[in-house]
Amino acid sequence: MQPNHIKALNNRGAVMEALNRLPEALESYNQALAIAPDFTEPRNNRGRVLIGLDRAEEAIENFTSALKVNPHNAEAWYQRARCLLEISRDQEASRLFPVE
């Protein structure tokens, strides 16, 4: 694999994640984002891995930065709310999806 091949790094991360080798998955996603910080897919994937590693605060930061890149990133909105609920920040999470 070419070290700068972003999609290959993202795919490697997905394979490591599927194998529950989360630290290795995180490293692959970090490498992809170091090359292309605005690439949405590895950022969403990295956030899910951070959740799996019980690092919800970092995952929230990850999804917040994903939303700065693309405010229409539905997965980032959903996962950010999920993390907020996980750490008992329910009111903040409910503001993300107001019900009229």
N, C-alpha and C positions, 0 to 999 in steps of 0.2 A: 504494500500500500504506500502510495506517495504521502509523505508527511503533511503536505498542505492540501490534500484532497478532502474538502469539507464534508461532502456527502458521505464519503467512505468513513470518516471519523464519526459522523452522526450514526451511520448504520452500525459501526462497531459498538458504539455506546448502546444502541438498542439491543444488540445481541447480548452484550454483557448484562444489561438490565434484565432481559428475559431469563438469563441464567442465574439471576439474583447475585451477580457479582457487582454490587452497587458502587464500591470505590473505583473499580475499573471503568464502569460506565460513566461515572462522574468525570473521571480524567479525560475520557474521549470527548465528552460534550464540552469540557473546558477547552480542550485543544481546538475543537471546531470553532468555538466562540472567540478564541484568541485570534483566529484568522479572519473570521467574519462575524463581528459582534452584533450585527443587525439580522443575522439569520435566525428566524423565528423558531424553527423546528428544534434545534439543539437546546435553545433556551427553555422551551416548554419541557423538553425531556429532562434537562438538568433539574428543573424545579421538581418534577415528579420524583427523581432520584433523591433529592434533598429531603422530600417528605418521607420517603422510604428509609432514610437514614436518621429519622427523628430530628431533623434540623429545620423545623417549620419556620422559624424567624428568617433564616437564610433563604428559604423557599419563597417567603413573602417578598423579600427584597428582589429576588430573581424575577418573580412575576411582575412586580412593580416596574422593574427596568424593561421587561418585555413589553409592557403596556406603553411605556414612553416611546419605544420604537414603533409599535403598531397598536394604537388604541382600539382597534377592531379585532384584536386577538381574543376570540371567545374562550379558548382553553385557558389562557392566562387569567381572564376574569374569573372563570369558574374555580380554577385551582387556587387563586389568591383567596377567594372567599372560603374555600374548603380549609385552607391553612388557618385563616383567622378564626374559624369555628373551632378548629382543633386546639387552639391555644386560648379558648374562651374569650375571644374578642367578638362576641356575637353581634353587638350593636354595630360595630364597624363593618362586619360582614353583611348585615342586613341592609346597610346603606348602599352597598354595591348593586343590589337587586331590589329597588324599591317596588312595593306593591301598591297600586293606586286603588 
